[in-house]
Amino acid sequence: MEWTNGELLWIAQSQEDTTRLARKLADLVVPGTVIALDGDLGAGKTTWSQAFAAAIGVREVVNSPTFTIIKEYEGEKLPFYHMDVYRLSQEEADELGLDEYFFGDGVTVVEWASLIDDLLPPRRLVISIQHAGDGSREFRIKGYGAPYAEWCQMLNEIGESEG
């Protein structure tokens, strides 16, 4: 784990490491949480989203919402709104009324979020996932505004104490 310029670098050597990160973030979420996910095809966006959904108590199978755009799930902790905006133009995304999700009672995870950057709330958690070789992944996590910037600092401190 590495902390530089307000950005946390989390290395996941395995699926268990990815799940551990998802659980740690799930412990922090509150209604209206927005998590913006980006990364190349196959980087692990949906895998991370599935682990996160399970960590907030979603019991249903969570699949990529590539063709449905938005899937809603009921979690034990909070509702989970899973979006994939890869196939949308910014105009189409704007017409969907995403603010109802972003400022609603649940947690919203947006895959390919950088494609609709102008529509995302200014306060959000941004996670970029990259292949790091040998099946490992790099999660670059940056919080914009409260409480997200504090979450990154907390994750860094937790990681240091586990390290």
N, C-alpha and C positions, 0 to 999 in steps of 0.2 A: 504494500500500500504506500502511496506517495501523495503528498499534499503540496501543490504549488499553485500560486496565483488564484486561490479560491476554488481550485479544481482538484477533485480527488481521483486518483487512479487506483482502481481495484482490479487486481489480476485474478481471474478465475482459471485455475488449472484443471477444473473438473466441473461436472454438472452440480456436484454438491456445493462447490464454491459459489456458483451462480445462484443456487437455491438459498444459500446462506445470506447473500446480499439481498435477495428478494425479501426474505424474512425480516432482516434488519430494517429495511425500509417500510415494510408492512406494519411494524411496531410503531412507526412514527406518523402514519397518515391520519388525516382528519378530513371531514367532509369538505369537498371543493378542491382536493388535491389534484394537481395536474402534473403528469409525468410525460415528458416528450422523449420518445425513443428514436434513435437513428442508428444506422449501420448498413453495411452492404447486405445484399441478398445472402441468406444463410449465416449471418453473423450471430444470430441468437435472440433477436427481438421477441419472437413469439415464444420461444423457450423461456426467456426471462419473464414474459407476461404470464405464462402458465404458472410458473413458480410463485410469482407475486399474487396471482388470483387465489391459489391454494392457501397462501399465507394469510390472506384476509378472510378465509373461510368460504370461498366459492367451491361448491361440491360438484358442480356440473363440469363436463369436459369443456375446456377452453380451447377453441380452434382459432386459427387466423381469420380475422374478419375481412380478408382481401376482397371478396366479392359482395359481401353484405355491408361493408364500410363500417358499421357500428353494431356491436353486440352488447347487450345488457345482461348482467348476471347479478343475482342476489348473493351477497356474501354475509357471513355471520357478523362481521365487524361493520362493513359498509357495502353499499351497492358498488359494482365494478362495471365501468364503461370502457370497453376495449374497442379502439378505432384503428383502422388501417386506411390511410389517405393516399396510398401510392397511386391509385388509379384516378384520383380526383384532380381537377383543376382548382385553383384558388377560388374562382368564382363559384364552382359547384360546392365546394366546402363551405363557403360563406352562406350559401342558400340553405344548408342543412340545419342552421340554428345551433351550432356547436356550443354557444355560450350557455345554453340550458344545461349542458353536461358540465362544462368547465366550472360553472358557479353553482352547481347543484349539490345534492346531498351525498354524492358518492365520490369515488376515485376514478379519474379518467387517465388511461394510458393510451397515448397516440403513437402508433408506429408510423415511421416516415414523417415525423413531425416537422422537419425543416421545410417540407414542401408547402406547409401552410403557416409558416413562421409568423406572418403578419396577423393571423387570426388567433394565435395563442395568447393567453393572458400574459402580461409582463412578469408576473410572479409564477414561477414554475421550476420544476426540477428537470434538468436536461441530462439524459444518459446517452452517450455514444458508445456503441459496441463495435469492436474491431477484432478480427482474427489476429492472434499473436503467435501462431505456429504451434505445432504439436497438440492441436485440439484445444489450446487455451484461448481465452478471450481477455481483452482489455476493456474495462468499463470506465469511461471518463465521465465523471459525474460533477455537475456544476449546478448550484442553486442560485436562482435569481429571486431576490427579495425574501421576505420572511414568510414562512419559517424555513424555507428551502436551504438558504445559505447556512443556517444553524445546523440543519440535518447533516450537511456535508462535514462540518466540523465535528459533530457528534460521531459520525461514522469513522472519521479519521482517528478520533480518540479511542473508540471501541477497538478499532483495528490495531492500534499501537499497544493497547493493553492485552490483546490476544496474541500479539506477535512474538 
